[in-house]
Amino acid sequence: MNRIMVVDDEAIQRRVLGKMMREALPDGEVMEAGNGMAALELARLHAFDMVITDIRMPIMDGFGFIEHMKEIAPDCKIIILSGYRYFEYAQRAIQLGAFDYLLKPVKEESIAQMLDKVKETILKEKQQNIEQENMKRQLDSNLNVYFEHLLQEWILGNATTGAQLQEIQQQYSLGMYGAVFVTRLVELHAEPLSLERMGEIRDLMPDQYSTHTGFNGRVLSFFPPEDKRIIITIMTDDSPAILLNSLNEYIQNYCRQLSERYNLNVTVGVGEVGSDFYLSAAKSYREALEAAEFRYFLTDDQVFYYRELAGRMKPMHYDFLEAAAVFKDCIRASKTELIIQHTDEVFHRTLEEGLPYPKQWQKSIVYLIYNIATVIKDFLSEEDYRSTLAEIEKRITACATFLDCKKEFLDILQQIMTILQSCRTRKHATIVERCISYIDNHYMEDLSLDSAAQQIFFSPNYLSKILKDHLGVSFTKYLTEIRLKKAIQMLENGDMKVYEIAGKVGFKDDKYFYRVFKARFGITPDDYRKNNALKE
């Protein structure tokens, strides 16, 4: 990366972040701005690879900056600064197109990890661009290379000049009305599809359409430039009724053929049928892509019509902070059943008012788990904690469906609870050892639960519970048992008077010592000494 900008109205924090960035990227250029407006002025003069910005700033806040920055430099990676108290800010920023977020207070390790993540993303994008260009050159297409590229530019909304649209019209004679389909293919076997096989699948769409429906309109299929696992299909006719009548039946047949013949998992997204299709094709394509994404929630379907889904798509406005607090309480109390119950409620409530956008949902769930995971932060090293968070994000974003995400969510919470229980067990064992050591060294004194707890800096109730859980007896019973064992040793190995032994082991009243001793061993201390002497 060559150039980075830090945007924050707090001068000290901005300089600290800038210093961190310069140290982490000594060969790069780091610029600073005190608000969103000043940052935009810099962005108009310089090309930035990455921007780190606060949200709450005067003149222009982070939200306004993100919106304008996406217009000026859509490829720039925008990182927002977020605290746990402002989760809704992070949610909105992600919805506006932020690449990622850093949690306050920002540490050098966080900066280094984020730089690595951005570098890796930029490198992957460049590599993908290279690979896409190579695939373009290698693809054995039935369409002329130039016109396929022109179709791609048109469907992406880039071919907007009259001359380009006229070229497409002259070459393909498309109808006035049309719709765009996207077919997303996922192999069900380990071996990836070859380019030749992908070309064969691409050509199946227009060939089979006319065969099955008797459709006489124009059908074209081609690949987008960025992803060769998607096939774009354009269908047009001068009559919208003819176009719509046979549409659903054909697409179902097409999906079935692809699944059976090529062993593929097929998802089809269908954009709206539009008039003046030369101008509305790009919109229909975007709708088709968006509709296909919702198989994440609707796993039983293969075909997704934008017109049917549009009313159900809802941006997320749900605040997970309250849910995070509930989950943390359940984890601390080791309440697995309540965790399952609250998970059901959260996932069900999410879908009550509509379907959120899948990527927005995944990022929100990751952020929810980040909040929950704070229960184990103090028990792990900084490196282990950050590694755990990174693995959580990887697992959630890899989920192909909403149900997979729910299962993974529960597994992650169970893992967090196991870590907490394990760390608590080790901590409690240390407390018990300290308490036992203290009793062993002070049993002869006027010892009580309160005084022992005070010495090892724990509350009496907490210490009592831990001792009961680990030793199976109360503090008083354990102390009495130690005192009696010490008394036995003195009775067996010396000639001290019984009342003297009682005082030496912590009993103030020798009569009480007699009662406790007899209750424990069935005989008095004097009889115990006599019996022991006879044995010797």
Secondary structure, DSSP 8 states (H G I E B T S, - for coil): --EEEEE-S-HHHHHHHHHHHHHH-TTSEEEEESSHHHHHHHHHHS--SEEEE-SS-SSS-HHHHHHHHHHH-TTSEEEEEE-GGGHHHHHHHHHHT--EEEESS--HHHHHHHHHHHHHHHHHHHHHHHHHHHHHHH---SS-HHHHHHHHHHHTT---SHHHHHHHHHHH---SEEEEEEEEEEESSSS---HHHHHHHHHHHHHHHHHHH---SEEEEE--SS-TTEEEEEEEES-HHHHHHTHHHHHHHHHHHHHHHH-EEEEEEE---BSSHHHHHHHHHHHHHHHHHGGGT-TT-SEEEHHHHGGGB-------HHHHHHHHHHHHTT-HHHHHHHHHHHHHHHTTS-B--HHHHHHHHHHHHHHHGGGGGGGS-HHHHHHHHHHHHHHHHT--SHHHHHHHHHHHHHHHHHHHHHHHHHHHHHHHHHHHHHHHHHTTS---HHHHHHHTT--HHHHHHHHHHHHSS-HHHHHHHHHHHHHHHHHHH----HHHHHHHTT-S-HHHHHHHHHHHHSS-HHHHHHHHHHH-
